[in-house]
């Protein structure tokens, strides 16, 4: 909402600097987004008068003017304009001046003739013909009688381009502040200046409006009030300068006196107004009704719109002439030959206006106000203001009276006045007297222990709302902070601690944390080669996505991680090791909401990465979260993983997740030219088997015996099989078995491999003898022998 | 014999002084003090001495022995020191060569700041709560005083799954969900992902993070809210940080405010970061609306509370001076490894 300071000052005279004005308004709740002074970039432009005009000797279009700018000597200025004559008073940019567009003007020579400045057009002042309808677009702006023609006077002053405009952010609960009057009330209360909403009066006119106009509200649910008045003998003309100035400052283009009056009243009182040409209102009747299905209207912007039976229209006896509260129809507007008009000042249901505006895809100044629920009691005030302005501008002859159909509820909100409650709730100590004063400055009535809320404050319903009024004018900055001590213990839950532990472990393993979108494209499932019947494809679908790429809620984080790897590969990063802890969204039959499962996703590529790099991270993760008896099993049916390099991680037979080398087809789909590795684990399952209880095991008192053993076996036998068979055979003295070498090649038959382990044995209560150790080793060799595995000699 | 001992001592000391290294010393020690050394040879003559002279001569012999030993030790120390110096000189390395690769991974900037915020609130007796990202219209809007048709819905462009199921546009639905399950005193922080249908550009992301806070107890006032947010601001931006509450409007708090912190770059004097204002807006807050308490099953006649919502990205972007929000979700390691 742009507010003209001049306009504001008509109602509340505020005599402080710009900074103080905007700061105080912001701190009392009318947030200032910014402010500016009209024409602030213009400098050193003054009023000048053409004393003489001569043809330039070396040009067929340039003129040499002598211009009186109120100085001792006239200035010589060369101009290319063709609309000047001696005696014209014009904006004169002097040497070292600045015109619109930050263009600097300096003394110079034009085809050999000295020119000490420039005569300005409207556009060089940042204006248009709407601001000064008597001026021309492609020539010098010749000042009319509505300007101060004192020679040498600064141009801002002379043409009224000297308003300060403040841009307020008005929150949706305060449609009353979308008006000069509303902001004047707030400003008055902020600066402690008395203020009362004005009640415009209309002088007696002629005839009786009831003999001309009939109004019927046929849908009382969506139209609270409809007031109409008639003006005859309309005299269409430009509005006076003061009105044009204020409209311009408010960001509205002046058109003609009648249209300007409707806009002026809307800006001043916050009440949208409309003016209909009576000629096109068949039967001189206004019917406020729902549109019929299939009915159409061509709105003022020239677009033909199809209406439905949820949309409220203003109709005459035959057809809709306006979409209620949004925009008029094409014949409803004011034309140069308009003679009789109907002013509409009405109040419609905000939700109805909002839905209709949304359906029709048109949001207007009027609809933006209506959808916030306006005050029906303001209709007549605004209508009277419009008629008063008609009389003031002599824009026509007002017909006596108004047709006022009012079906609004006139129940005033009344709240008990409880100053103590407010003090307790906010944490302040403001006397009842002081509180009463604040409320009264906002036109609340306080009497007999009750607060009578003014009708225009539909947002104030409870004690808490009253406390906000008190707090913001007492000053939020004056509310004392209170020691905020606590009776509750702050702590992370076990699952939150575990999550941090997992995150810290992965970071320590050299993985970097990623953050990816929760929504993906259904095509991403194709990219990770999921089969058409894979149940992961069943995802929640967003009804109104921004685009296909973010149109469904992911059921797996693998495509997101692949995307991260792909982006890093394409950005020529030599390696990337990433993880993310985030949700997947699994639809649940019979439930509105999906199962949001937290997932730990790992992904990596680069020279230092292979399957076992990834597995090393996973092993460390399992160690840290205390899952000791996890199982890793080869799987070959995971669609996005290499069939020979994929594994399932599980605990007590329950799957935690899958990991492995990304399938070459998937790599190709993502344009990744190197091998990549990915893992995804279900967080809840990790948590289920996690055991963070640590119990000290005494340090060994007796030395260990170690033996290195190498076996030869078929390539197909997993190392784990050997290890587990050995462990079982060695028995109670076993401390650890560590793989240290796997070898294929010379000296080993083809199809076979050599697997070497470091076996550590120890007893807790004695030093093992070599015999005891050797016996255990023999048992191990025998056990493996039974599996056809031989000790390598 | 005395003369012999004296002479031996003199020569020994001269030879020790003339030695070059520890090997020389060792040979001298063996030559003079060893089992077959000169001193032993001299002492063998002890038998020929009178009982009177024997102890005197014995004492002298011991003095000579310790004098020679001392001299040897002295020189040994000297040579050891010299050898050490030499060895250290040889071991000199180029310390400007790079260290061995020990890189830890990098925490996402969003997590860095979120973890800080969580720790600050844990210190104030808060617990951390989480809730669904796919949410019912009721919790996201209706129960927060934003019925269908309310203009506030326009400011939060919503992704819908069905007419009544949506991606939460704010973390505020956690207020209702938590109140439904817990009785006061309540002190929770509920961080999480939120979604709005804004196309991604430098300042917008269809997915971002909010941190909701909710406190409900008997006698909670705006003064408590102020103190709580001051602790947050000082914890995040430093002890000298000030906060400013500006009146604002949210449908689910009353009174409501927006909260600015004094610019952490210029300290409030005005700079390019705070656009000359001296203040940076970081969150919205207010006293929980009585109807919202009621919707959560809490009697507003007995309890009051405050709530706030912080935009995590906003803080992260300004803290690290990141000029494009999309960088946070692109996951380029060149970006992430800066944190």
Interface residues (C-beta under 8 A of the other chain):
Chain A: X26 X27 X28 X29 X31 X171 X172 X173 X174 X350 X351 X354 X355 X371 X372 X424 X425 X426 X427 X428 X459 X462 X463 X464 X465 X467 X468 X471 X472 X476 X477 X479 X480 X481 X482 X483 X484 X486 X487 X488 X489 X490 X491 X492 X493 X496 X500 X503 X506 X507 X508 X509 X510 X511 X512 X513 X514 X515 X516 X517 X518 X519 X540 X541 X542 X543 X544 X545 X546 X550 X553 X564 X567 X568 X571 X573 X575 X576 X577 X578 X579 X583 X585 X592 X593 X594 X596
Chain B: X103 X104 X105 X106 X107 X108 X110 X111 X115 X118 X121 X122 X123 X124 X125 X126 X127 X128 X132 X133 X134 X135 X136 X148 X149 X151 X152 X154 X155 X159 X160 X161 X162 X164 X165 X167 X185 X187 X193 X195 X197 X199 X206 X207 X219 X221 X222 X223 X224 X226 X227 X228 X230 X231 X244 X245 X246 X247 X248 X249 X251 X254 X255 X256 X257 X258 X287 X289 X290 X304 X328 X329 X330 X331 X332 X333 X334 X336 X337
